[in-house]
Amino acid sequence: MPRSISFRLVAACALVVVFALSTAVSAFAKGPLANLRVVSSTGKVLAEDSLGAGTASIKTSPKADCFGTGTGGSGRSVTIPGPTALGLLIQASKFTPALKPVLISDHFDFGLALCGVGGQVATMKLSWYLKVNHKNPNLGGETVKVRAGDDVLWVLAPFPYPDELALTAPDRAKAGTPFGVRVFSYDDRGKRTPAAGVKVKGATKPTGGDGRTTVVLNNPARLIARHGKDIPSNTEAVCIGGKCPGSSGK
């Protein structure tokens, strides 16, 4: 193939790729930008990202029968005018394989019921717990409005619901040099208290009574705080020597 034709072909292919990526990103970013975190019943982080929250559509599923025999969805499509907490989850599932399938039932008069996310299915002892800005809105996810900058958490958890952990850490640190992090705990009503006895990746010891501990890293890492049955914290990426961690840790 002549050199000039080869260059033109490569350039054309590059334009196609850029257009496809820009189209996907624009679809992903419509609506107010909110932070979504989805956690399984075992504490595995299924998704953690920022994305635009807008109107969402999904087909209800007859397989969404975790609330009892005959409680599955009709199979009809439903539209959730956005931006809402449930709509944000549905939108994220279109781009995040770990969230597929989202199983929703329209069987009940009170509204839509979330049964399963990414193979994690509600039971008589576990249900999908929603918190927005660390507080339980006590409303169905399709009615909870989402605003720019909101933190939306969906977690499959037992009742009474466990407390949620939140981690703060610096964006950058020096290899082998200690730095401080802090962990707070939020209850169902959103009351914040320092979290003691919490383990943080790379920490020299668990957090003290003030929620603080010291971390030492030699390589970039995504930190997460865990403690017993509490809901694991958000992950915090810490860069070392100009290098930053890749995808979210679990």
TAGIHU-V732095 format. One record per backbone hydrogen bond with DSSP energy under -0.5 kcal/mol. CO is the residue of the C=O (numbers start at 1). NH is the residue of the N-H. If there is no record, write none. Layout:
CO_NH / CO_NH
This chain:
2_6 / 3_7 / 4_8 / 5_9 / 6_10 / 7_11 / 8_12 / 9_13 / 10_14 / 11_15 / 12_16 / 13_17 / 14_18 / 15_19 / 16_20 / 17_21 / 18_22 / 19_23 / 20_24 / 21_25 / 22_26 / 23_27 / 24_28 / 25_29 / 27_30 / 28_52 / 32_34 / 32_53 / 33_149 / 34_36 / 34_51 / 35_152 / 36_49 / 37_154 / 38_46 / 38_47 / 39_156 / 40_43 / 44_40 / 44_46 / 47_38 / 49_36 / 51_34 / 52_54 / 53_32 / 54_84 / 56_80 / 58_60 / 58_78 / 61_64 / 61_73 / 63_65 / 65_68 / 68_71 / 76_60 / 78_58 / 79_81 / 80_56 / 83_146 / 84_88 / 85_89 / 86_90 / 87_91 / 88_92 / 89_93 / 90_94 / 91_94 / 92_95 / 92_96 / 95_97 / 96_99 / 97_100 / 99_118 / 101_103 / 101_118 / 101_119 / 102_104 / 103_115 / 103_116 / 104_61 / 105_113 / 108_111 / 113_105 / 113_115 / 115_122 / 116_103 / 117_120 / 119_121 / 120_117 / 125_159 / 126_123 / 127_129 / 127_157 / 129_155 / 131_153 / 132_135 / 135_132 / 135_137 / 140_143 / 140_144 / 141_85 / 141_86 / 143_145 / 144_85 / 147_150 / 150_35 / 150_152 / 151_133 / 151_153 / 152_37 / 153_131 / 154_39 / 155_129 / 155_157 / 157_127 / 163_231 / 164_186 / 166_184 / 168_182 / 171_239 / 173_241 / 174_177 / 176_178 / 179_215 / 181_213 / 182_168 / 183_195 / 184_166 / 185_193 / 186_164 / 187_190 / 188_136 / 191_187 / 193_185 / 194_196 / 198_207 / 199_226 / 200_203 / 202_216 / 207_197 / 208_211 / 211_183 / 212_208 / 213_181 / 214_204 / 215_179 / 217_176 / 221_223 / 221_238 / 223_236 / 224_201 / 225_233 / 226_199 / 227_230 / 231_165 / 236_223 / 238_221 / 239_173 / 240_243 / 243_240
